[in-house]
Each structure stands twice: as C-alpha cells, then as structure tokens.
C-alpha cells in the first residue's frame, strides 16, 4: 500500500497542522528580540529577532509549501488584501491561498525582522495552521500545494 502522505499530496498540510496545539498554547512565544550590543572593540551589533525552537520547526514545515511567485503583487492585490491581516478569512482559504500567504510572510521576514512574530500575534499563523488541518483532513478537497 503506498504511503498516503506521499500519494495524496496533503503531507505538507498535515505537517503544518501538527503545530496547532503549540500555537494555541497560552504559554507559547514565537521567539524573542535580541537587543543591540556593543562589542569590546566598540562595534555595535544590531539587535535581531530570534525565533524559538517551535517557530523554527514550523518554518521548516512551512518551507515545503513556499514557491516562487510575484508575492508583492499578490499581497497588494485584491486576493492578497482579502486574506492578509484577516484571520477570519483564512478559515475558508484554499491550499493555494495558504501557500501564497506563507510565501508572502516568510519572504517579508527577510525585509523586516519580527514580521513573523507580528503575524503570529495577529492570529494569522494560527489560522493558517488550523486551516491546513481542515484541508488535510478533507478527502473531497483536492490538494493543490
């Protein structure tokens, strides 16, 4: 019998869904800020955002869905604007919408440390993980990532 995770294409969605209980835990913190520091030689090392171990595990799983596309154009267009910043809208998102959202947020982190922390705090990442679980479990919904 073939491996169901491989044969049905829902493996990346299932892996994302496994993060739901962690993301919903009140004690969970996505990461923390490392403050700027001055070294002994006088050089100032700028601070940065340091994702925690669970956040890094989530990002490893999210990368399976990230694909190249014109994410800035999508994010500023009507389709992106309907989802970005709207956790309630993510509840009806397709797998392709989740892929686009994750790509947009992960790529945005490269331009601004802490972007993913803000997205997590807004409830969007938890909504994405929750929706991934619904899509992964629904046998009627074809997988499109």
N, C-alpha and C positions, 0 to 999 in steps of 0.2 A: 504494500500500500504506500503511495507516495506521501512524502512529508506534506501535511496540509498547509503548514506555514509557507512552504515554497510554492505549492501548486495553486493556492487561491489568491496569492498576491497581497494578502492582508497582513503579512508579517510585520512590516514597518508600523502599521496602525496598532497592532497588538502590543508591540514594544513600547510605543508611546503611552498606550492606555495603562501599562503597568505602573506608571508614575503617579496615577491619580491619588492613591491613598497618601503618598508622601506630600503631594501638593496640597491636599485638603487638610493636612495636619496643622493645627494652630501653632505648633512649635517650629514648623519648617521655616527656614530662612534660605532664600535663593543663594545668597552669598554675603559678602561684606566689602566695605571700602577699605583699602589700604591707604593710609594717609601719606602725603608727600613727606619726604625725609631729606635731610641734608647729610651727605656723607662727610667723613673726616677731612676729605680734600676740598670741601666747600661746594662740590657739585650737588645740585638739588635734583633728586629723583622724584618725578611727578607721581602722584598717587594713581591708583587704578582700582577697578572693580574686580574682585576675586570670587568667581562662582564657587560655591561649595561642592562637595563630592556628589551629592544627589543631583545638583544642577548640571554638573559635568556629565553624569550618566544620562540625564535627559538629553543633553545636547548631542551626545554620541548617537543616541537613538533617533533624534530629530534629523540628523545629517543624512540618514537613509532616504528621507523624503525631499531634501533640498536639491533643486535642479536649477540650472541656469535659465533665466528668462529676464525680461526687462521689468524687474521688480519695482524700480522707482516709478515707471509709467503706470504700472498696475496699481501701486499704492496710492497714487494721486488721482486715479480714475474712479469712476462710479462704483465699479465692482469692489475695488480695494477699500474705498471710503465707506462702503456699506458694512464692511467687516472690521476694519481697523478701529480699535477703541470701543467696540461694541460686543462684549462677551455674550449678550443675549442673542445676537445674530449668528454667532458661531454655532449655536445649537442646531441650526439647520444647514450648516455648511457641508459642501461635498468634500471628498478626499482631496480633490484638486485644489479646492479653496484652502484646505489645511496646509497643503504643500506650499501654496503661494504665501500664506501668512507666515509660516515658519521660515521660508526663504527670506522674506522681507525683514522679519525681526532679527534673524541671525546675521544677515548681511548688514543691517543697520547698527548692530553692536560694534562692528568694525569702525564705524564713524563716530560712535559715542559710547564710551564705557558706561555701563549701567542701564543701557536700553532694555536689556532682557529683565533686569530687576524691576524696572518700572512696568514692563509688560506683565510680569508675574504679579506685581502688586495690584494691577488693574483688574486681575481676574481672567485676562485673555489666555494666558498659557494653561491655566487650569481648565478653561472652557475648551481649548483645543484638545487637551488630553482626554477630557470627558467625551467629546465628540468622536475622537479617534476610537474610543472603546465601543461606542454605539455603532459606528461604521464597520468596525472589525467584526462585530457580533452579528450584523445583519446579513444573512445569506442572500437576500434579494438585491442588495446594493452591490453592483459590480465595483471592484476595486480599481481606482484609476491612478494611484501613485506610481 
